[in-house]
Amino acid sequence: MNRVLPAAGRAGWLMVVVLLAFSGTVMAQPPAPADEAAVPATAEEMQVAWAAQISERIKQHWKVPGGVDPAGVALVTRVRLQFDASGALTSYALSRSSQHAAFDEAALNAVALGTANAQFGPSPTHAAFSFSIDFNSKEQPR
């Protein structure tokens, strides 16, 4: 399932796409020790931190749907998100299905709710950017 946002919300941005794969899960970097604070973060570290903020916002809107057995096998759904250089979400799609339709739909709905009217600001590298978020049934309270 691929969801593309209207062209009006993403007009005018042509940048090199930076693809970063982090085993599907984006994690924020711990703060630098005080003696390293003056050293600028690398572009990759800035992108990871930016993606982690977006991921956190999305996951606030996600719940494991009813009908998923908490003692059962872990279900994992992966959603790929694409942003333009301004930080606007241009599309998102299921890139790995849990094989449980309601679970997959709950993940897609979390992305829709977590990004609705959101202004994330420009990508730290001012380039188009994409990343994936894993939704794991064992990691979310009901």
Secondary structure, 3 states (H helix, E strand, C coil): CEEECCHHHCCCCCCCEEECCCCCCCCCCCCCCHHHCCCCCCHHHHHHHHHHHHHHHHHCCCCCCCCCCCCCCCCEEEEEEEECCCCCEEEEEEEECCCCHHHHHHHHHHHHHHHCCCCCCCCCCCCEEEEEEEEECCCCCC
